[in-house]
Amino acid sequence: MNEMYAKPLARLIEEFEKLPGIGSKSAQRLAFHIIKQSSKNVKSFAEALLDAKESVVFCSICSNLTLEDPCHFCKDDKRFKYQICVIAEPRDLIALERTKEFRGTYHVLQGLISPMDGIGPDKLRIKELLQRLNDPENQIKEIILAINPTIEGEATTLYISKLIKPLGIKITRIAFGLPIGGDLEYADTLTLAKALEGRREI
């Protein structure tokens, strides 16, 4: 289908199709939208992409996306270093921070275990989490798993809890006021706050 378009346009469509959740028709709409924009707007968009790619790095401690390493959450001396909240994506961190209920630190997995998508434990930031837990200087007392209750989320939660239990560290999971298949990103602040309060040990 894309071969019917001029080569530069076909290439643009193909690049958009590589994005998650973008099918052929959506990719075509996005490409056509870009073509209709002024050169100034397109240049600004391209510069934003390059700037984000070149400037944003993974925090060497929690694996969050940041401009500085370590990130400001890990450098904050007022946060409880003995408590780590494990989340799947950086956007989940923002959702939890909005509740103003959690004062510990975070660990971002950068995804969930999903065999159908070719994502195994080795592609997540699980090894980095275990390194934090095994470092005696950290003195971690509690791991809070704040992972969406999807099939992938459940598989990831089970995998991580099995690895942590032998270490003798308390593992809790937030109580979800969300339907199965729900998403932390779209939950309201009160629901998330109550979920943090009602976490339970696994």
Order of alpha helices (4+ residues) and beta strands (2+ residues): alpha-alpha-alpha-beta-beta-alpha-beta-alpha-beta-alpha-beta-alpha-beta-alpha-beta
